[in-house]
Amino acid sequence: MTKTLELAKGYKISRVINGCWQLSAGHSLNAAPDKKDVMRAFHMLVEAGFTTFDCADIYTGVEEFLGEFVKELKQGGGISPEDIQIHTKYVPDINLLSEVDYQFTERIIDRSLKRLNREALDLVQFHWWDYDVPGCLETAGHLRRLQEQGKIRHIGVTNFDTKHFAEIVDAGIPIVSFQTQYSVFDRRPEKSLLQYCQSKGIPLLCYGTLSGGLLAEKWLGQPAAAPETRSQVKYMQVLEDTLGWEGYQELLLLLDKHAKRHAVSIAQVAARYILNQSGVGGVIIGVRNSNHVKSNTQIFDFDLDGSEIEEIRQFLSNYRILEGEPFELERTIGSKYRNIMKMNLSEE
Ligand SMILES: NC(=O)c1ccc[n+]([C@@H]2O[C@H](COP(=O)([O-])OP(=O)(O)OC[C@H]3O[C@@H](n4cnc5c(N)ncnc54)[C@H](OP(=O)(O)O)[C@@H]3O)[C@@H](O)[C@H]2O)c1
């Protein structure tokens, strides 16, 4: 398996993408991340060839932080800022959806360009919070116009269901990637999204692969605990409605068995399992410090064989898959999944 993927003609990314939600204000529920250590982690990652980053217009303070990183690379004389790829998102606030027009979209794209210190945005992943508010397709078309003007290199999407995504594809918007939650905890993409995207040649870029760090040795044999980050809040809900704590502990034991066989870690097995699913282009792994750089840069140094993958799949098939399409529960009014979402962060 190669470490990189040609997402579009002439545009190569690393298949393990450095996720940056972890650096946004309020993501850590206890102590905020040490920004110096994170900057050190970024330099270590790009030097090891892991040059692709994922952020969003709604991750407070993160585009600016990556802009600082770009500046450091410019001054450093080592790896050039042109050799890294920064994927951002365009997530207009739910309260403002009815006001979104071309000028609105251009303003946010210009803001991302300025914050990131970039001439063009490598990939803009589009999200629309409410299908009932008209304007989703038109807005995707506005991103296309901004692409034609050279402000955006590539367009992707995040958190659509298959039906609404197909409308965007059918409208002729040249989408190169689909970012979705996909992990051993949350297999909703397997219902139809994965197959649809494969049929269109659009790879999935997956988050939640390590479930906010819950897929790690430190949780083996542990009782249920309070979440430490917003990621864990999210994935503990999924856990509650799928494996339960007992099933989760059994899963950890199974992943640990395979990890030990390869002399790697549970996190590496969990990431590799998702990377091995056909239709998956990459996994996005959150960076909150430099602790896991070594481990995450070794994900391609081993492989799971067919029987190991089948054993994990068989185990998971004993448990329910979360209800609905990807992000459907998160959109359902009154659901606990929606209640933890912050839908008005872009203007913050
Ligand atoms: N489109 C969306 O709606 C959406 C939603 C969520 C996330 N994302 C993207 O996906 C990225 C990942 O976020 P996530 O919430 O899914 O988190 P995640 O990647 O599942 O978990 C990240 C956490 O896992 C732990 N970890 C990382 N590498 C490890 C390793 N090798 N061994 C053991 N533990 C390890 C770290 O915990 P410690 O920090 O505690 O050490 C880290 O903070 C985000 O940064 C963002 O870019 C997108």
The ligand as an ORCA input file, in Angstrom:
! r2SCAN-3c Opt
* xyz 0 1
  N     -15.767     16.743      9.001
  C     -16.031     16.616     10.268
  O     -17.183     16.810     10.699
  C     -14.966     16.187     11.224
  C     -15.329     15.760     12.510
  C     -14.320     15.313     13.366
  C     -12.998     15.331     12.958
  N     -12.683     15.782     11.707
  C     -11.255     15.807     11.261
  O     -10.632     14.607     11.679
  C      -9.541     14.875     12.557
  C      -9.449     13.778     13.590
  O     -10.401     14.024     14.623
  P     -11.154     12.922     15.434
  O     -12.106     13.603     16.294
  O     -11.692     11.921     14.499
  O     -10.021     12.287     16.345
  P      -9.128     10.967     16.139
  O      -8.181     11.167     15.044
  O     -10.019      9.776     16.106
  O      -8.377     10.944     17.537
  C      -7.314     11.809     17.790
  C      -6.697     11.470     19.141
  O      -6.249     10.137     19.130
  C      -5.081     10.017     19.911
  N      -4.025      9.434     19.061
  C      -3.535      9.909     17.890
  N      -2.612      9.084     17.395
  C      -2.506      8.065     18.272
  C      -1.709      6.899     18.323
  N      -0.851      6.605     17.351
  N      -1.826      6.081     19.386
  C      -2.701      6.363     20.376
  N      -3.499      7.433     20.379
  C      -3.398      8.283     19.343
  C      -4.696     11.401     20.376
  O      -5.100     11.520     21.739
  P      -4.307     12.469     22.791
  O      -4.334     13.810     22.201
  O      -5.178     12.367     24.009
  O      -2.958     11.919     22.954
  C      -5.495     12.309     19.453
  O      -5.868     13.517     20.068
  C      -9.818     16.270     13.105
  O      -8.665     16.926     13.526
  C     -10.449     16.942     11.908
  O      -9.438     17.387     11.028
  C     -13.643     16.191     10.841
*
